[in-house]
């Protein structure tokens, strides 16, 4: 049970800038345009010895029912309910607005501790606005500048005292918790826009945790959510849809795409989500290749399977395309599902956990060298100008992904086609299907045998 702090306020007052400042790194996308943040984003923070969860939220607006803005505000309202302290941010330079006053009302009614932050208060330009903030009825405002770090020492004291009161009130609960060993399994969900990534996350969690909608590009930030599946802790990361690089013109979309690719690099498993009616387009293949080059294990989820009429024929076509178009991850699991109807999700996560075990696998050196001897005997490598290249010894220095080294007398003379032959043989013999395999040929003798 962690202390939670939610950052609340109308659009473009600097909430995400404050979020990044307190998190100690750039996590939320920041832009001059209002409404950039849409989902609530959480991160565990350590600040001056204090541990807490920080929540960034969408800007509070007066929305139309069932609109995207309305769903964004639902996410913000949920953050207020979860929070143990709300930081209500207003723009000191713009002064107190009717919207600030309007949304101060539910904060007062929530009964949660609230700290009013008059942001952008550097210099004298924010003097008048900071004084006006008293009218909110939420206590004395604190002048801060999230961009420049002004007022952070005073904010630290507010957080420290509020957290101390919270710990005293929840002493019995906080002391009985025992942390689990190891971290959660990190699964990133990647795909083209409107493939159903956010719908899939919500269906897995059993709640509307991230925003969804028929319009492509609803998700902007990569949103990480902790979840438990069959006693296994998992961190799901919903990402923005990735289009072809040439089609991305907008600066905000470029930042969203960069955030998604950053999430891929820190994931262990990647679910590449495809649209069943438009599967394996050029962008899907590029994403699969990128995942393999990053060395991540991958599961292909074919979403919107409920819309497919001839399922047997379509499935046969999908399997043929996977084998032909993705040889670098031969044997990758392909799971058909419907995120909207909640079908096939258990199989999808089970496949992700199974391929994670393969991705982590380490093979005994003795077995590897016996296999190498058999493989080179059945199909010897081409000679280098009449001389043997001498593939003499093999070992696995790393897993995640499985990485192998073969020592040779003439490493530079081993053709790429023979390296592929060895990789395919490893994949079949040791059941390393569906994961990228790295195999390096090195020019030196067996390091475990003295010359």
PyMOL commands that set and color helices and strands:
alter all, ss='L'
color gray80, all
select helices_A, chain A and resi 15-23+68-82+98-110+127-136+152-169+171-176+197-205+245-247+251-266+276-278+282-293+305-307+311-325+327-329+345-359+365-378+411-413+416-429
alter helices_A, ss='H'
color red, helices_A
select strands_A, chain A and resi 4-8+41-47+50-56+85-91+113-119+142-143+185-191+223-229+232-238+269-275+297-303+334-336+391-398+403-408+438-442
alter strands_A, ss='S'
color yellow, strands_A
deselect
rebuild
show_as cartoon
